[in-house]
Amino acid sequence: MERVISNEICLAPLQRSDAQAFLAAVEFSRENLSHYMPWEKHVIDCNSAEAYIDSRIRSDMPGAAWFSIQFNGQFSGVFAIKSIDPMSRVSELGYWLADNARGQRVVDQVLQTMVPALAREQGVRVFEFHCLESNHASINIVKRLGATLRRKVEHDLALPNCHDLLCIYALDAEPSQNNKKAR
Protein backbone atom coordinates (compact mmCIF):
# COMPACT_ATOMS: atom_id res chain seq x y z
CA MET A 1 0.00 0.00 0.00
CA GLU A 2 1.32 3.43 -0.93
CA ARG A 3 1.87 5.96 1.88
CA VAL A 4 1.81 9.68 1.17
CA ILE A 5 4.29 11.41 3.47
CA SER A 6 4.10 14.95 2.04
CA ASN A 7 3.49 16.70 -1.28
CA GLU A 8 7.04 15.74 -2.33
CA ILE A 9 7.47 12.34 -0.66
CA CYS A 10 5.63 9.05 -0.87
CA LEU A 11 6.45 5.44 -0.09
CA ALA A 12 5.43 2.68 -2.48
CA PRO A 13 5.95 -1.05 -1.98
CA LEU A 14 9.32 -2.01 -3.47
CA GLN A 15 8.83 -4.14 -6.60
CA ARG A 16 10.98 -5.88 -9.20
CA SER A 17 9.75 -3.32 -11.70
CA ASP A 18 11.72 -0.71 -9.70
CA ALA A 19 15.02 -2.35 -10.68
CA GLN A 20 16.03 0.14 -13.38
CA ALA A 21 15.22 3.19 -11.25
CA PHE A 22 16.86 1.53 -8.23
CA LEU A 23 20.02 0.86 -10.25
CA ALA A 24 20.10 4.47 -11.49
CA ALA A 25 19.79 5.76 -7.90
CA VAL A 26 22.60 3.46 -6.77
CA GLU A 27 24.84 4.53 -9.66
CA PHE A 28 24.16 8.19 -8.94
CA SER A 29 24.95 7.69 -5.22
CA ARG A 30 27.53 4.90 -5.31
CA GLU A 31 30.33 6.93 -3.68
CA ASN A 32 28.26 7.74 -0.59
CA LEU A 33 26.60 4.31 -0.41
CA SER A 34 29.97 2.50 -0.56
CA HIS A 35 30.91 3.80 2.89
CA TYR A 36 27.97 2.24 4.74
CA MET A 37 26.06 -0.18 2.51
CA PRO A 38 28.02 -3.36 1.73
CA TRP A 39 25.43 -4.48 -0.84
CA GLU A 40 26.19 -1.55 -3.19
CA LYS A 41 29.20 -3.26 -4.74
CA HIS A 42 26.95 -6.16 -5.84
CA VAL A 43 24.40 -3.95 -7.60
CA ILE A 44 26.03 -3.48 -10.99
CA ASP A 45 23.31 -4.14 -13.56
CA CYS A 46 19.58 -4.67 -13.86
CA ASN A 47 19.80 -8.38 -12.93
CA SER A 48 21.69 -7.66 -9.72
CA ALA A 49 19.28 -4.82 -8.91
CA GLU A 50 16.39 -7.29 -9.31
CA ALA A 51 18.23 -9.78 -7.08
CA TYR A 52 18.64 -7.13 -4.37
CA ILE A 53 14.96 -6.25 -4.57
CA ASP A 54 13.91 -9.93 -4.58
CA SER A 55 15.99 -10.67 -1.49
CA ARG A 56 14.30 -7.83 0.36
CA ILE A 57 10.70 -8.32 -0.65
CA ARG A 58 10.94 -12.08 -0.08
CA SER A 59 12.30 -11.66 3.43
CA ASP A 60 10.90 -14.19 5.86
CA MET A 61 11.39 -11.88 8.83
CA PRO A 62 8.12 -11.25 10.69
CA GLY A 63 6.55 -7.91 9.81
CA ALA A 64 9.14 -7.10 7.13
CA ALA A 65 8.11 -4.62 4.44
CA TRP A 66 10.26 -2.72 1.94
CA PHE A 67 9.34 0.54 0.22
CA SER A 68 10.77 2.75 -2.47
CA ILE A 69 11.12 6.35 -1.39
CA GLN A 70 9.75 8.59 -4.12
CA PHE A 71 10.93 12.21 -3.85
CA ASN A 72 9.46 14.66 -6.34
CA GLY A 73 8.31 11.71 -8.44
CA GLN A 74 11.78 10.12 -8.64
CA PHE A 75 13.06 6.90 -7.06
CA SER A 76 15.27 8.23 -4.27
CA GLY A 77 15.98 5.38 -1.88
CA VAL A 78 14.56 2.60 0.21
CA PHE A 79 12.76 2.56 3.55
CA ALA A 80 12.52 -0.77 5.34
CA ILE A 81 10.62 -2.30 8.16
CA LYS A 82 13.25 -5.00 8.52
CA SER A 83 11.29 -6.92 11.12
CA ILE A 84 8.77 -6.69 13.93
CA ASP A 85 9.37 -9.22 16.68
CA PRO A 86 5.96 -10.79 17.42
CA MET A 87 6.69 -11.19 21.14
CA SER A 88 8.66 -8.10 22.17
CA ARG A 89 7.11 -5.79 19.52
CA VAL A 90 10.58 -4.42 18.71
CA SER A 91 10.98 -3.30 15.11
CA GLU A 92 14.20 -2.59 13.26
CA LEU A 93 13.85 0.17 10.68
CA GLY A 94 16.36 0.92 7.95
CA TYR A 95 16.79 3.28 5.06
CA TRP A 96 19.15 4.63 2.47
CA LEU A 97 18.77 7.76 0.43
CA ALA A 98 20.08 8.67 -3.01
CA ASP A 99 22.17 11.79 -3.41
CA ASN A 100 19.36 13.61 -5.27
CA ALA A 101 17.27 13.70 -2.08
CA ARG A 102 19.94 14.28 0.54
CA GLY A 103 19.74 17.43 2.63
CA GLN A 104 15.95 17.70 2.23
CA ARG A 105 15.04 15.94 5.52
CA VAL A 106 13.30 13.24 3.50
CA VAL A 107 14.07 10.42 5.95
CA ASP A 108 13.11 12.63 8.91
CA GLN A 109 9.67 13.12 7.35
CA VAL A 110 9.31 9.42 6.55
CA LEU A 111 10.15 8.46 10.13
CA GLN A 112 7.91 11.14 11.64
CA THR A 113 5.02 9.56 9.73
CA MET A 114 5.89 5.87 9.89
CA VAL A 115 6.95 5.55 13.54
CA PRO A 116 3.58 6.61 14.99
CA ALA A 117 1.74 4.68 12.26
CA LEU A 118 3.64 1.46 13.05
CA ALA A 119 3.10 1.92 16.77
CA ARG A 120 -0.62 2.45 16.23
CA GLU A 121 -1.24 -0.09 13.45
CA GLN A 122 1.26 -2.84 14.33
CA GLY A 123 1.65 -2.35 18.08
CA VAL A 124 5.39 -1.65 17.83
CA ARG A 125 6.75 -0.69 21.24
CA VAL A 126 10.41 -0.04 20.43
CA PHE A 127 12.07 1.06 17.20
CA GLU A 128 15.71 0.16 16.57
CA PHE A 129 18.12 1.75 14.12
CA HIS A 130 21.52 0.20 13.36
CA CYS A 131 24.14 2.74 12.22
CA LEU A 132 27.88 2.52 11.86
CA GLU A 133 29.48 4.93 14.31
CA SER A 134 30.97 7.02 11.49
CA ASN A 135 27.59 7.40 9.73
CA HIS A 136 26.91 10.79 11.25
CA ALA A 137 24.08 11.63 8.85
CA SER A 138 22.03 8.59 9.91
CA ILE A 139 22.88 9.07 13.56
CA ASN A 140 21.73 12.69 13.40
CA ILE A 141 18.44 11.62 11.81
CA VAL A 142 17.61 9.11 14.55
CA LYS A 143 18.72 11.50 17.29
CA ARG A 144 16.40 14.20 15.90
CA LEU A 145 13.64 11.61 16.10
CA GLY A 146 14.44 11.10 19.78
CA ALA A 147 16.27 7.76 19.61
CA THR A 148 19.11 7.17 22.04
CA LEU A 149 22.21 5.02 21.85
CA ARG A 150 21.55 1.74 23.65
CA ARG A 151 24.72 -0.19 22.81
CA LYS A 152 27.60 -0.66 20.39
CA VAL A 153 28.44 -4.05 18.92
CA GLU A 154 30.90 -5.61 16.48
CA HIS A 155 29.52 -6.08 13.00
CA ASP A 156 30.16 -8.44 10.10
CA LEU A 157 29.48 -5.96 7.30
CA ALA A 158 31.81 -6.46 4.37
CA LEU A 159 33.05 -2.89 4.11
CA PRO A 160 36.65 -2.11 3.16
CA ASN A 161 38.74 -0.43 5.84
CA CYS A 162 35.78 -0.19 8.21
CA HIS A 163 36.67 -0.67 11.84
CA ASP A 164 33.60 1.08 13.21
CA LEU A 165 31.32 -0.45 15.74
CA LEU A 166 27.64 -0.80 14.92
CA CYS A 167 25.59 1.57 17.07
CA ILE A 168 22.15 0.41 18.10
CA TYR A 169 19.83 3.35 18.67
CA ALA A 170 16.36 2.82 20.06
CA LEU A 171 13.19 4.83 20.40
CA ASP A 172 10.38 3.79 22.71
CA ALA A 173 6.94 4.28 21.19
CA GLU A 174 4.61 6.40 23.23
CA PRO A 175 2.07 4.16 25.00
CA SER A 176 -0.86 6.04 23.40
CA GLN A 177 0.50 5.09 19.96
CA ASN A 178 0.26 1.34 20.57
CA ASN A 179 -3.01 -0.31 19.65
CA LYS A 180 -4.84 -2.35 22.26
CA LYS A 181 -4.60 -5.55 20.22
CA ALA A 182 -0.79 -5.70 20.62
CA ARG A 183 -0.77 -5.06 24.38
Secondary structure, 3 states (H helix, E strand, C coil): CCEECCCCEEEEECCHHHHHHHHHHHHHHHHHHCCCCHHHHHCCCHHHHHHHHHHHHCCCCCCCEEEEEEECCEEEEEEEEEEECCCCCEEEEEEEECHHHCCCCHHHHHHHHHHHHHHHHHCCCEEEEEEECCCHHHHHHHHHHCCEEEEEECCCCCCCCCCCCEEEEEEECCHHHCCHHHC
